[in-house]
Amino acid sequence: MKSIKGIIFDYGGTIDTNGVHWGEFIWNEYLKAGIGITREEFRNSYVHGERSLAKYPIIGAGDTFHTLLDKKIALQFNYLSENTSATGLTREMAHIVADNCYTSVKQSLAVTRPIVEQLSNEYPMVLVTNFYGNMPVVLDEFGLDKFFKTIVESSVVGLRKPDPALFALGIEALNLEAENIIVIGDSYRKDIYPSSTLGCKTVWLKNICWEEEAVDTQHKPTATIKTLLELPQIIKSII
């Protein structure tokens, strides 16, 4: 009998970027575009943007991921324009950075989507994600919607990771015992630790991190990988 009977996936930083934190993902596009700011200035703009998106209804339920990126980069550019001496932060440049991020995501999904599809043919799957209320549109946009039984989205249910209650909803949706569920995510603090406290098995997709995360020795990941390409074999090896 298989130990793993169901899967909970994180989305952002996991499926869409194959373990590259979104801060690092966008910073790389800033570097490619030659935007003259320091990493610390970018980091401040990124944090400002994410807090704004979480606090205010900036993203609409019908927004595509491309529209989301346009709004996200615009928030960062506005912050940088007001708080740094950077030049060239035009609306046109913001669109270029957003376009390049979008292209890079599609390239990542060319690698990760087949893995998600393969696993969906073997296990029931639920998505548990901190997102902006438009997750169904984004999944449809990238042809991922049919792979998940349910979407548990923070802005819809009124809970945010690292609250374990968000994962409890995912467990409930799968209608399985926690010990028979494996959770895959790119953040130890937001994905691995809270789901582990509920009794789930966990796989930490640790590729390019935003910052180092301390690991609680009582809640270590069941396995750690650098790319989702490793995931199917890892799941089969867990008993």
Secondary structure, DSSP 8 states (H G I E B T S, - for coil): --S--EEEE--TTTTTTTTB-HHHHHHHHHHHHT----HHHHHHHHHHHHHHHHHS--S-TT--HHHHHHHHHHHHHHHHHHHS------HHHHHHHHHHHHHHHHHHHHHHHHHHHHHHTTS-EEEEE---S-HHHHHHHTT-GGG-SEEEEHHHHT--TT-HHHHHHHHHHHTS-GGGEEEEES-IIIIIHHHHHTT-EEEEE-SB-SS-----GGG--SEEESSGGGHHHHHHH--
